[in-house]
Amino acid sequence: MLPSRLFCATVATLLFASGAAAQKPATAEAMLKSSDGTPAGTVRFADTPKGLEIGVEAKGLEPGQHGMHIHQNPDCAPGPDSATGKVVPFGAAGGHFDPMDAKKHGRPGDGKTSHAGDLPMLKAGSDGTGKLTHTTRGLSVTPGKTSVVGRSFVIHEKADDYKTDPSGNSGGRVLCGLIEAAKPTGVAGR
């Protein structure tokens, strides 16, 4: 029988050699900001066997329900609203991410018949903060057609009705963050 330290070192060596230790889930993050640039939270993304896990922590919101969506463009600058043509905060983020070309707004997780970027609502408490963890199929952090990396994450001012095109009648865009691959962290192997 191997001493426990030797056993652990042997297992770690075998995992490293087999590549199992290097198979960390693909992750990404978006740092949310208000239209005046105030930091307002974080969204974390991780590929899991059940789909893309999205963890949202936001602040500075009005109490109540808020529509959330992954938008097509990696840009949180002001730009034209697709419905009105008026320049709005975060308008440069474009429309909802729709890699399956559904061309219709709808309920979260229904990526073949609605935008894959349509997400559940975030409920903000009386203190203006909201937290949510949601797993959705049809999106990924891994490079490819369904990757959210290089997109933007937007939280809207009102609740999403999950039917009105193009944005669920969820009102203006109040928070936005660019979705970027997570930076490597931790200690390098020896």
C-alpha contacts under 8 A as a table, 3 or more apart, distances in Angstrom:
res1	aa1	res2	aa2	distance
2	L	6	L	6.19
2	L	7	F	5.65
3	P	6	L	5.37
3	P	7	F	6.10
4	S	7	F	4.95
4	S	8	C	6.13
5	R	8	C	5.18
5	R	9	A	6.17
6	L	9	A	5.09
6	L	10	T	6.05
7	F	10	T	5.08
7	F	11	V	6.20
8	C	11	V	5.13
8	C	12	A	6.08
9	A	12	A	5.09
9	A	13	T	6.07
10	T	13	T	5.09
10	T	14	L	6.20
11	V	14	L	5.08
11	V	15	L	6.11
12	A	15	L	5.08
12	A	16	F	6.06
12	A	21	A	7.89
13	T	16	F	5.14
13	T	17	A	6.01
14	L	17	A	5.07
14	L	18	S	6.03
15	L	18	S	5.14
15	L	19	G	6.06
15	L	20	A	5.05
15	L	21	A	5.43
16	F	19	G	5.09
16	F	20	A	6.13
16	F	21	A	5.18
16	F	22	A	6.92
17	A	20	A	7.77
18	S	21	A	7.80
19	G	22	A	5.22
19	G	23	Q	6.61
20	A	23	Q	5.29
21	A	24	K	7.04
25	P	46	A	6.30
25	P	47	D	5.69
25	P	48	T	6.83
26	A	46	A	5.71
26	A	47	D	5.55
26	A	141	V	5.92
26	A	142	T	6.27
27	T	44	R	7.36
27	T	45	F	5.40
27	T	46	A	4.38
27	T	47	D	6.60
27	T	141	V	6.12
27	T	181	A	6.18
27	T	182	A	5.55
28	A	44	R	5.96
28	A	45	F	5.01
28	A	46	A	6.59
28	A	141	V	6.53
28	A	149	V	6.86
28	A	179	I	6.51
28	A	180	E	5.39
28	A	181	A	4.11
28	A	182	A	4.33
29	E	42	T	7.06
29	E	43	V	5.49
29	E	44	R	4.41
29	E	45	F	5.88
29	E	178	L	7.93
29	E	179	I	5.46
29	E	180	E	5.58
29	E	181	A	6.45
29	E	182	A	5.84
30	A	42	T	5.76
30	A	43	V	5.06
30	A	44	R	6.56
30	A	152	S	7.67
30	A	153	F	7.04
30	A	177	G	4.93
30	A	178	L	5.18
30	A	179	I	4.52
30	A	180	E	6.33
31	M	39	P	7.35
31	M	40	A	7.64
31	M	41	G	6.10
31	M	42	T	4.70
31	M	43	V	6.52
31	M	176	C	7.84
31	M	177	G	5.04
31	M	178	L	6.82
31	M	179	I	7.85
32	L	39	P	6.07
32	L	40	A	5.17
32	L	41	G	4.97
32	L	42	T	5.54
32	L	43	V	7.31
32	L	58	A	7.41
32	L	153	F	7.90
32	L	175	L	5.94
32	L	176	C	5.10
32	L	177	G	4.34
32	L	178	L	7.80
33	K	36	D	7.68
33	K	37	G	5.33
33	K	38	T	5.26
33	K	39	P	4.49
33	K	40	A	4.90
33	K	41	G	7.10
33	K	175	L	5.38
33	K	176	C	5.54
33	K	177	G	6.27
34	S	37	G	5.23
34	S	38	T	5.26
34	S	39	P	6.66
34	S	40	A	6.37
34	S	174	V	5.99
34	S	175	L	4.73
34	S	176	C	6.69
35	S	38	T	7.42
35	S	89	P	6.08
35	S	90	F	7.28
35	S	174	V	6.65
35	S	175	L	6.77
35	S	176	C	7.88
40	A	58	A	5.66
40	A	59	K	5.14
40	A	60	G	6.33
40	A	175	L	7.31
41	G	56	V	7.69
41	G	57	E	5.35
41	G	58	A	4.29
41	G	59	K	6.02
42	T	56	V	6.11
42	T	57	E	5.44
42	T	58	A	6.48
43	V	54	I	6.84
43	V	55	G	5.50
43	V	56	V	4.48
43	V	57	E	6.34
44	R	53	E	7.97
44	R	54	I	5.72
44	R	55	G	5.07
44	R	56	V	6.61
45	F	52	L	6.63
45	F	53	E	5.60
45	F	54	I	4.72
45	F	55	G	6.53
45	F	141	V	7.06
46	A	52	L	5.70
46	A	53	E	5.21
46	A	54	I	6.81
46	A	140	S	7.78
46	A	141	V	6.67
47	D	51	G	5.99
47	D	52	L	4.66
47	D	53	E	6.26
47	D	140	S	5.98
47	D	141	V	6.15
47	D	142	T	7.62
48	T	51	G	5.17
48	T	52	L	5.91
48	T	53	E	6.64
50	K	135	T	7.16
50	K	136	T	7.72
50	K	137	R	7.16
51	G	135	T	5.89
51	G	136	T	5.33
51	G	137	R	4.62
51	G	138	G	7.23
51	G	139	L	7.14
51	G	140	S	7.25
52	L	135	T	5.33
52	L	136	T	5.29
52	L	137	R	6.21
52	L	138	G	7.86
52	L	139	L	5.95
52	L	140	S	5.50
52	L	141	V	7.43
53	E	133	T	7.00
53	E	134	H	5.71
53	E	135	T	4.20
53	E	136	T	6.56
54	I	132	L	7.95
54	I	133	T	5.58
54	I	134	H	5.24
54	I	135	T	6.04
54	I	136	T	7.94
55	G	131	K	7.51
55	G	132	L	5.81
55	G	133	T	4.34
55	G	134	H	6.56
56	V	130	G	7.65
56	V	131	K	5.39
56	V	132	L	5.17
56	V	133	T	6.29
57	E	129	T	7.40
57	E	130	G	5.87
57	E	131	K	4.59
57	E	132	L	6.84
58	A	61	L	7.56
58	A	129	T	5.54
58	A	130	G	5.34
58	A	131	K	6.54
59	K	124	A	7.92
59	K	128	G	5.48
59	K	129	T	4.16
59	K	130	G	6.45
60	G	128	G	5.10
60	G	129	T	6.42
61	L	124	A	6.41
61	L	128	G	4.51
61	L	129	T	6.37
61	L	157	E	7.79
61	L	174	V	7.96
62	E	124	A	6.76
62	E	126	S	7.75
62	E	128	G	5.45
62	E	157	E	7.60
63	P	123	K	7.31
63	P	124	A	4.78
63	P	125	G	5.08
63	P	126	S	5.14
63	P	127	D	7.16
63	P	128	G	5.41
63	P	129	T	7.90
64	G	123	K	5.32
64	G	124	A	5.13
64	G	125	G	6.57
64	G	158	K	7.89
64	G	159	A	7.84
65	Q	121	M	6.02
65	Q	122	L	5.61
65	Q	123	K	4.41
65	Q	124	A	6.36
65	Q	158	K	6.23
65	Q	159	A	4.86
65	Q	160	D	7.98
66	H	121	M	5.29
66	H	122	L	5.12
66	H	123	K	6.25
66	H	124	A	7.59
66	H	155	I	6.49
66	H	156	H	5.56
66	H	157	E	5.80
66	H	158	K	4.79
66	H	159	A	4.49
66	H	160	D	6.73
66	H	170	S	7.19
67	G	119	L	7.43
67	G	120	P	6.97
67	G	121	M	4.79
67	G	122	L	6.57
67	G	155	I	5.91
67	G	156	H	5.16
67	G	157	E	7.26
67	G	158	K	6.18
67	G	159	A	5.01
67	G	160	D	4.67
67	G	168	G	7.80
67	G	170	S	5.68
68	M	118	D	7.00
68	M	119	L	5.58
68	M	120	P	6.62
68	M	121	M	5.90
68	M	122	L	6.95
68	M	153	F	7.44
68	M	154	V	5.74
68	M	155	I	4.52
68	M	156	H	6.16
68	M	160	D	7.93
69	H	96	H	6.42
69	H	97	F	7.90
69	H	117	G	5.29
69	H	118	D	5.03
69	H	119	L	5.46
69	H	153	F	6.00
69	H	154	V	5.48
69	H	155	I	6.69
70	I	96	H	5.86
70	I	97	F	5.64
70	I	117	G	4.47
70	I	118	D	6.76
70	I	119	L	7.67
70	I	148	V	7.49
70	I	151	R	6.87
70	I	152	S	5.75
70	I	153	F	4.61
70	I	154	V	6.31
71	H	74	P	7.90
71	H	93	A	5.77
71	H	94	G	6.10
71	H	95	G	5.47
71	H	96	H	4.21
71	H	97	F	4.77
71	H	117	G	6.64
71	H	151	R	5.98
71	H	152	S	5.09
71	H	153	F	5.97
71	H	154	V	6.85
72	Q	93	A	6.24
72	Q	94	G	5.65
72	Q	95	G	5.72
72	Q	96	H	5.58
72	Q	97	F	4.43
72	Q	98	D	7.51
72	Q	151	R	5.39
72	Q	152	S	6.65
73	N	92	A	6.96
73	N	93	A	4.63
73	N	94	G	5.65
73	N	95	G	7.85
73	N	150	G	7.16
73	N	151	R	5.01
73	N	152	S	6.03
74	P	93	A	6.17
74	P	150	G	5.26
74	P	151	R	4.32
74	P	152	S	5.00
74	P	178	L	5.59
74	P	179	I	7.20
75	D	90	F	7.34
75	D	92	A	5.52
75	D	93	A	4.90
75	D	151	R	7.65
75	D	152	S	6.54
75	D	178	L	6.64
76	C	89	P	7.78
76	C	90	F	4.54
76	C	91	G	7.15
76	C	92	A	5.96
76	C	93	A	5.55
76	C	152	S	7.19
76	C	176	C	5.97
76	C	177	G	6.63
76	C	178	L	7.03
77	A	89	P	6.71
77	A	90	F	4.88
77	A	91	G	6.60
77	A	92	A	5.38
77	A	93	A	7.30
78	P	87	V	6.29
78	P	88	V	5.46
78	P	89	P	4.40
78	P	90	F	4.57
78	P	91	G	4.95
78	P	92	A	5.65
79	G	86	K	7.75
79	G	87	V	4.76
79	G	88	V	5.60
79	G	89	P	6.69
79	G	90	F	6.27
79	G	91	G	3.85
79	G	92	A	4.38
79	G	93	A	7.79
80	P	84	T	7.63
80	P	85	G	4.92
80	P	86	K	5.07
80	P	87	V	4.10
80	P	88	V	6.02
80	P	91	G	5.25
80	P	92	A	6.79
81	D	84	T	5.51
81	D	85	G	4.89
81	D	86	K	5.50
81	D	87	V	6.04
81	D	88	V	6.13
81	D	91	G	5.49
81	D	94	G	7.70
82	S	85	G	5.67
82	S	94	G	7.34
82	S	95	G	7.16
83	A	166	P	7.60
87	V	91	G	6.62
88	V	91	G	5.21
88	V	172	G	7.72
88	V	173	R	7.87
89	P	172	G	7.75
89	P	173	R	6.31
89	P	174	V	7.47
90	F	93	A	5.75
90	F	173	R	6.36
90	F	176	C	6.77
91	G	94	G	5.92
91	G	173	R	7.87
93	A	151	R	7.83
93	A	152	S	6.22
95	G	166	P	7.58
95	G	167	S	7.94
96	H	115	H	6.50
96	H	117	G	5.65
96	H	118	D	7.07
96	H	166	P	7.88
96	H	167	S	7.48
97	F	115	H	6.26
97	F	116	A	6.27
97	F	117	G	4.76
97	F	118	D	7.90
97	F	151	R	7.80
98	D	101	D	5.33
98	D	102	A	6.51
98	D	103	K	7.03
98	D	111	G	7.87
98	D	114	S	7.73
98	D	115	H	4.62
98	D	116	A	5.42
98	D	117	G	6.34
99	P	102	A	7.94
99	P	115	H	7.62
99	P	116	A	6.86
99	P	145	K	6.24
99	P	146	T	5.81
100	M	111	G	6.88
100	M	112	K	6.20
100	M	115	H	7.52
100	M	116	A	7.33
101	D	115	H	7.50
102	A	111	G	7.35
102	A	112	K	6.04
102	A	113	T	5.30
102	A	114	S	5.15
102	A	115	H	5.94
103	K	114	S	6.63
103	K	115	H	6.67
104	K	113	T	6.90
104	K	114	S	4.80
104	K	115	H	6.07
104	K	165	D	6.42
104	K	166	P	6.94
105	H	114	S	5.08
105	H	115	H	5.62
105	H	118	D	7.06
105	H	162	Y	6.39
105	H	163	K	5.83
105	H	164	T	6.60
105	H	165	D	5.37
105	H	166	P	5.78
105	H	167	S	6.42
105	H	168	G	6.56
106	G	110	D	7.19
106	G	113	T	7.60
106	G	114	S	4.97
106	G	115	H	6.75
106	G	118	D	6.69
106	G	162	Y	4.51
106	G	163	K	5.21
106	G	164	T	7.92
106	G	168	G	7.51
107	R	110	D	6.01
107	R	114	S	7.08
107	R	118	D	6.54
107	R	119	L	7.28
107	R	120	P	7.62
107	R	162	Y	5.24
107	R	163	K	7.65
108	P	111	G	7.45
108	P	116	A	7.24
108	P	117	G	7.70
108	P	118	D	5.04
108	P	119	L	4.65
108	P	120	P	5.80
108	P	136	T	7.55
109	G	116	A	6.63
109	G	118	D	7.45
109	G	119	L	7.39
109	G	136	T	5.47
109	G	137	R	6.10
109	G	138	G	7.37
110	D	113	T	5.81
110	D	114	S	5.68
110	D	115	H	7.49
110	D	116	A	6.85
111	G	114	S	5.09
111	G	115	H	5.49
111	G	116	A	4.21
111	G	117	G	7.87
111	G	137	R	7.79
111	G	138	G	6.17
112	K	115	H	7.55
112	K	116	A	7.52
114	S	118	D	7.52
115	H	118	D	5.52
116	A	138	G	6.48
116	A	139	L	6.88
120	P	134	H	7.75
121	M	159	A	6.76
121	M	160	D	6.82
122	L	130	G	6.23
122	L	131	K	6.95
122	L	132	L	6.46
123	K	130	G	5.57
123	K	131	K	7.48
124	A	127	D	7.48
124	A	128	G	5.25
124	A	129	T	4.95
124	A	130	G	4.25
124	A	131	K	7.69
125	G	128	G	5.33
125	G	129	T	5.66
125	G	130	G	6.32
126	S	129	T	7.62
136	T	139	L	6.86
138	G	146	T	6.67
139	L	146	T	4.96
139	L	147	S	5.99
139	L	148	V	6.74
140	S	143	P	7.75
140	S	146	T	5.77
140	S	147	S	4.71
140	S	148	V	6.15
141	V	146	T	7.95
141	V	147	S	4.95
141	V	148	V	5.66
141	V	149	V	5.95
141	V	181	A	7.60
142	T	147	S	5.74
142	T	149	V	7.98
143	P	146	T	7.67
143	P	147	S	5.42
143	P	149	V	7.57
144	G	147	S	5.39
147	S	150	G	7.94
148	V	151	R	5.53
148	V	152	S	7.93
148	V	179	I	6.79
149	V	179	I	5.22
149	V	180	E	5.28
149	V	181	A	6.13
150	G	178	L	7.02
150	G	179	I	5.64
150	G	180	E	6.05
151	R	178	L	6.17
151	R	179	I	5.45
151	R	180	E	7.94
152	S	176	C	6.81
152	S	177	G	5.59
152	S	178	L	4.45
152	S	179	I	5.36
153	F	176	C	5.54
153	F	177	G	5.28
153	F	178	L	6.38
153	F	179	I	6.73
154	V	173	R	6.47
154	V	174	V	7.45
154	V	175	L	5.66
154	V	176	C	4.51
154	V	177	G	6.76
155	I	173	R	6.02
155	I	174	V	5.91
155	I	175	L	5.10
155	I	176	C	6.48
156	H	159	A	7.66
156	H	170	S	5.89
156	H	171	G	5.97
156	H	172	G	5.48
156	H	173	R	4.39
156	H	174	V	5.33
156	H	175	L	6.97
157	E	170	S	6.44
157	E	171	G	5.41
157	E	172	G	5.39
157	E	173	R	6.15
157	E	174	V	5.78
158	K	169	N	7.83
158	K	170	S	4.66
158	K	171	G	5.43
158	K	172	G	7.62
159	A	169	N	7.67
159	A	170	S	5.21
159	A	171	G	7.95
160	D	167	S	7.58
160	D	168	G	4.81
160	D	169	N	6.02
160	D	170	S	4.71
161	D	164	T	6.62
161	D	168	G	4.97
161	D	169	N	6.31
161	D	170	S	7.18
162	Y	168	G	5.00
163	K	168	G	5.55
164	T	167	S	6.40
164	T	168	G	4.43
164	T	169	N	5.79
165	D	168	G	5.85
165	D	169	N	7.49
166	P	169	N	7.82
167	S	170	S	6.24
173	R	176	C	7.46
